[in-house]
Amino acid sequence: MSYRVGYLGPEATFTHMAVNRFFSDKTRIPYPTIPDCIDAAANGEIDFAVVPLENAIEGSVNITIDYLIHEQPLTIVGEITVPVRQHLLVHPNHAAVWKDVQAVYSHPHAIAQCHKFLNTHVKGVPTGDMTSTSAAAKYVKEHPEQVIAAIANEAAAQKYGLTIVQQDIHTHQNNHTKFIVLHNGQAEVLSNEQEPRVEKTTWMIMLPSDYAGALYQVLAAFAWRKLNLSKIESRPMKTGLGNYFFLIDVEGSYDNVLQHGVKMELEALGCSVTLLGNYPCYSL
């Protein structure tokens, strides 16, 4: 079956890299923003949407979480983790004088991931935020008269004909980004040539108001059943100060968790429990 896969563009971003490697035989369509990509999946323009969820250094991508919860409640059907390697790119005309760059452009997360290098090698040089690392590389390409640089990946350097003057400038070497695959409804199980690293179930849980010890009891429902929680994160409900929901990732299939009656126990405590997805997780 020929699926259409949307992703946070433009080309030569890390999202594009993840899509190319996982959906190499599918039609791939870039979208300028995360909401645009998610909306396209909700409206049936595409079959799957691939958007960033979390970076190992900078943490969660809040716009993805908030839009998924508050605007377009799609189903998570897969997770793809890719390594992130950030390089310093300049126009070939300025490769010999890269230390004299007048500005460095990139996505805010990429700039933050490379703060130690920037502070050491181009200290005091202003940075400029762009919508993506690829957009930063394109900007450098389009302004050859300026001695400026971009932080981006190797694919961006190749696409825009830039020179990599410093490789792997990210501060922490164990840098990875997780992307989630979204679908409007129940989709076929995602498959890849490699085996999934783990199967995961993600729940959104809202605690009952004014209930002392409610979070403790929620966690206990998983703990005494020896179910491993790989992530717990709180986000504001946007209904007033102090109102939060929790995202909980449980390793294992949804059927296995249900079999132990966790959902029934949580609802008996007065919690609202919503399944966001049960899906395979791949590391590329």
Secondary structure by P-SEA (a helix, b strand, c coil): cbbbbbcccccccaaaaaaaaaccccbbbbbccaaaaaaaaaaccccbbbbbccccccccaaaaaaaacccccccccbbbbbbbbbbbbccccccccccccccccccaaaaaaaaaaaacccccbbbbbcccaaaaaaaaaaccccbbbbbbcaaaaaaaccccccccccccccbbbbbbbbcccccccccccccccccbbbbbbbccccccaaaaaaaaaaaaacccccbbbbbbcccccccbbbbbbbcccaaaaaaaaaaaaaaaabbbbbbccccccccc
